[in-house]
Amino acid sequence: MPEGVRLFHRFDGPANAPVLLLSNSLGTALEMWDPQMPAFAERFRVLRYDMRGHGRSAVPPGPYSIADLGRDVLALLDANGIDRVRFC
């Protein structure tokens, strides 16, 4: 993870299923996906996360860019040993 960035995240679904990465809209938290989780978690290992400055993730000093948010999610995948996802 980049310095000062700690992303809150959670996994749902079977550990051996393909990973589905769910990214939230700006200004929201990972709970926005709660209504869809029963269906997604049947077929996928679902990874949801709160972007920096959102939900339960760290709030490092700004400003933030879209490129920063993209690097954060790539670092999250690396930290969890994930090299392939379906991204939504």
Secondary structure, DSSP 4 states (H G I P E B T S, - for coil): --TT----EEEES-TTSPEEEE-PPTT--GGGGGGGHHHHHHHSEEEEEPPTTSTTS---SS---HHHHHHHHHHHHHHTT----EE-
